[in-house]
């Protein structure tokens, strides 16, 4: 096995040990391949990670070994230049997470066996106020990526009516993510309410294909808009993050017109750097505009007035004000 290397990234020395270690056994991609991939997509992934508290999904021995989510940066044995940001979990406990301020931070994480990057939807300067809405279009059994792409088109129509700009990407799996930059002036609770209101509007337009039902038994063969990805401490793989699957796919920014014609497997560790070199970053303008979510909060008030209030939080969360019972509908009926 090759000896350790020292590589300069963003003007900082980053040590790469065990570069020949196989991280993706099915395709033979090594730790050095992963490291070099993240350097190749540097500008794009820094748009996604810059100044954001970030959870790392690490695979120290590659996909064939154990994995864990690292939310706390160690207090010892890290470079002196490594930046962190303190965040608070729903429980009230706090942690100092990695907060990339340059590409050397991403390279350091790759050296530590990180494959997937999960940033919070906040910046270090406003850790309790999201600066983006994340719309997660999750195909349920019986639906697939093509269905999620159709739903994304319906979402775009709503955004166009609002005069808003949305930024689509593949999830790296079967789904589609759409990001909307917003002003960091609202809480996580308010941002989540805004996403629920937006999701319900899309659902009303395509009830045959879209669902906001939290309980799986109620979703049917439709695409679920996972509004709880906007809850505090819920994160999704960022733009240009690799995914922990055999093919080494990447969550890849797209232009809206591309959505109907692509497949998630088109975008992986090898093809995405080539795509950027040829076409540039489809999310290059994502920071140009930050929207005011007041219209969505007004929709939320309208919905509440007609009996469509808050939705259940994930089970590990404390009970939230105004939240309905977290009881599976079939069990609730059985208990009556």
N, C-alpha and C positions, 0 to 999 in steps of 0.2 A: 504494500500500500504506500502511496506517495506520502512524503513527509509534509509537515505543516508549511503553509505559505503565508506570507504577509503581503496584503494587497492594500494599496492606498485608495480610499473611497471618500469623496468629498473632502479631501485634504487630511484625512485621518487614517492612521494605520489600523487595519482590521485583520486579525489573524484567522486563517481558515485551516482548521485541523481535519485530518482524515478526509481529504477532498475526494478520494475514490470510493468512499462508502456509498453503497447503493441505497437510494432513498425510495425509488419507485421500481420495485423488482420486475414487474411485468414488462416495462420498457427499458430498464437498465439505466435510468437517469440517476446520476450520482449527486452527492452533496455539492460538488463543484458546479454541476449543471444547474442546480437550484440557485446557488449563490450567483452565478453569472446571469441567470434569468432575471433575478431581481435587479441586478445592475442594468440590464438591457431595457427594462421597463421603468427605469428610475424616475423620470419626470412624471409619468402617469401615476405610479403608486404613491409618489409624494403628494400629488394633488388629493389623493384619497386618504393618506395617513398624516399629512403634515399638521403638527401641533395637536394631534388627537390622542387621548389615552387609548392604549391598544392592548387587547388581550392576545396572547400568542398561543396558537395550537402547535405544540412541539411533538416531534417524532425523533427522539435522539438516535434511535437505531433504524430509522426508515419506516415505511408503511407496514412492514412485517413485524415491527416491534410495538411496544406500548406507546400510548399517546397520553398527553395531559394538557390542560389549559393553564397557562401561567398568567395569573392576574397581578402578581406582585414581583417587582424587580428585586433580585437579591441585594442585600445591603453590602455584601462583600464580593470581591472577585469580578467586578464589572469595570469597564473603562471609566476614567474620571469625567469624561465628557458626556456620558450617557444621561439624557434628560428624562425626567419622569413627570407625571401629573397625578395629583391625588384626587380620587373619585370616591363617592359614597354609594354603597350598595343599598337595595331596598331595606335591608335589615338595619341600616344605620352604620354598619361597620365600614371602615375605609381602607383603601389600598393605594400604594404608589405604583402606577402602571407605566410601562414604557410609553414615552411620548416623542415620536420621531420628529426631529427638527431638521435632519438632513439624511441623505441616503446611507450614510455610515451606520445609522441606527437600524435600518432595514438589513444591511449586510451583517451586522452583529447578530441580529435575530436569526438570520439564515444560518450563520455559523453555529448557533445554538440548537439547530435542528428544527427551526420553525418552518412549517410549510404553509399554514393558513394564518392570515392576519385579520383580526376582528376589532376594528376601531369603534369607539363610541361615536355617536352623532353629535359630538360637542368638541369645542376647542379648549385648550388649556386655560384661556382667559375667561371662559364662561362654562365651567364644567357642569352647572345645573341648568343650562339653557341650550337646548339643541339648536344647531344651525342648519340642519337639514331634516327633511321628512324622508323616510325610507319606506317605499311601497314594495312589499314582498308578494309576488304573484306565484302561488304555490299550487301546482297541478295536483289534484287528488286522483286516486285510482280511477282509471277509465279516461283520464285526460293526459295531455303531454305538453311538451314545449310549444308546439304549434298552437295549442289552445291558449297557453299563457301569452303568446305573442298577439293573438287576437284581442285578448283582454287588455293588453298593454295599449293596443290601438284605441280601444274604447276609453281608456284612461287619458290618453293623449287628447282625445276630443274634448273631454271635460277640462283639461288643463288649458287647451286653446281658448275655450270659452272664458276662462278666468284671466286669460292673457299671461299665463305662466309658462315657464320653461321647465320641462322634465328631461331627465338624462337616463336612458335605459342601458342596461347591461345584462349579459347572461349571468345567472347565478353560479355557473360552473357545473350545475346539475341540470334538472329538468325545468327549472323555474326562470322567471325574469324579475329583475329588480329595477325599480325606477326611483331615482333620487331627485329631490327638489330642494335647492338651497333656500333657507329662510333666514330672517333676521333673528339673532340670538336674544329674543325678548320674551320668550314664553317658557313655561316649565315643561317637564316631561309629560305631566298629566295633560296639559293643554295641547301639546304636540300630538300626543296619542289620540285625544278627542278629535283633532283636526283630521288625522288619518282615517279614523272611523267614519267621520262624516264624508270624506272623499270616497272611501270604499263603498259606503252605502249608496252614494250617487251612481257609481259605476254599476253596482248590483241592480239598482232599479232599471237601468237601461238594458242590461243583459241578464235577467234573472235565470235564463236557461243555461248560462255559462259561468256566472260569477256568484260566489257566496261569501258572506261575512260570518257565517255560523261558526262559533268557536268549537262546538262539540262535533267530533268527527262523524257521529251517527246521523247528523243533520245535513252534512255537506253534499252528499250525493256525488255524481260524476261532474263536478264543476271545479273551477279554479278558485282556491281560497285566498282571499286577501288577508294576509296575516298582520293585522293591526298591532298585535302585541310585540312585534319587532321594534315598536317605538316606545315600549316600556323601558324604564331605567334598567340598565345592566343587561339588556338584550342586544346582541350584536350579530351582524352577518358579515360574511367574507367581503372584503373591500374590492374595489376595482383593481384588477391585475393580480389579485391574490391567487396563487395556485390552490387547488382543492385536493383533498386527501382521498383521491380515487385512483384506480389502477392506470387510467389513461393520463393522469397529470393534467387535467383540464384547468383552465384559468377563468375566473370571473371577468368577463371582457366587455368594456364599453362598446356600444354600438351607436350607429346613426339610426334614427327612427325608420328610415326607408329600408334598412337592412333586415329588420326583424322578421318579416315573413319568409325570408329566403335562406336563413342560416340554421345551423344545428349546433347544440352545445359542444359536440365533439370536434367542431371545426377549430376550436380555440384551445391550444394547449401550450406546454412549456416550449415547444419548438416553433409553433406557428405564430404565436402572439408577438414575439419580438420582430418577426418578419413583417407582420401586419403593421406594427408601429413604424418601422422603417419605411414602409411603402405609403401608408395612408395617414400617419400621425395618430395622435390621441383623439378619439371621438369625444372625449370629455374635456378637451382643452379649454373650453369656455365656461366650465361649470361654476367658476367663482365670480363670473361677471355680474350676476344679478342675485339678490337675496330678496325673497318675496315676503309680503305681509300676510300672515295666516288668518287675519280677522274674518275674511269671507267664509272660511271653513268653520271657524268657531261660531259664526252666525248660523251656518247650516246645522251645526251640532245643537244649538239652542232650538232651532226649528224642529229638528227630529225629536228632541226630548219632549217638546210640547205635544207631539202626537204619539207619545208612548215609546219612542225609540231612544232610550237613554244609553247609559254606559254599558260596556260589555265586560265579561269576566276577565280578570287578570290570570296569568299563569299560577299554578298551584303553590309555588314557593313564595309568592308575594304576600305581604300583610294585607288584610282586608282593607280595601280602599273606599273612601266616601262615595256613596251613590252607586257602588258596584252591585250588580245582581248576585243572587246566590251562585256559588260555584258548585252546582250540583248537575250532574249529567241528566238531561231531560227524562230519559227512560227510568232512571232511578227515582227522580222526583215524582213521577207518576205512580211508580210502584209503592212509594211511601204514603201516598194519599189514602 
